[in-house]
């Protein structure tokens, strides 16, 4: 039986490593006077005088309702303790890793009933197709274009929705003129 070619498979932990933080959001707000961004579960929350990560990386929410949300972080940034940095390995494109993590259904790795958590040790053994760095870049660039198209469509939809609502308001105002004018 001819099975054709077989693609190499690797584990997620072969593509990246993690670094935790002990920063508390409340403490960050008291220190917020610097130019280095600190990321929380909803994105950048403050700027402080120091940083935890010296190169561009990713951050993932590991604790709380937003668990599994992934952010691209710039060089010289920090994360609060409910998050972790995800650091791409040398031959891994950060944008590719972002889309890869963004595609994972983290609900199956969730633990904790009151405050949900995900742990890298639980999802790091996820088996994936192995792609060369050049293939990763092509995949990431393609997904960047798709994301841009989707964002443009969302913007157009919101403009169209606003136009429809304004037309409805004009229609109601003209009806009032018929009855009360």
Secondary structure by P-SEA (a helix, b strand, c coil): ccccbbbbbbcccccbbbbbbcccaaaaaaaccccbbbbcccccccccccccccccbbbbbcccccccbbbbbcccccccccbbbbbbcccccaaaaaaaaaacccccccccccbbbbbccccccbbbbbbcaaaaaaaaaaaaaaaaaaaaaaaaaaaaaaaaaaaaaaaaaaaaaaccc
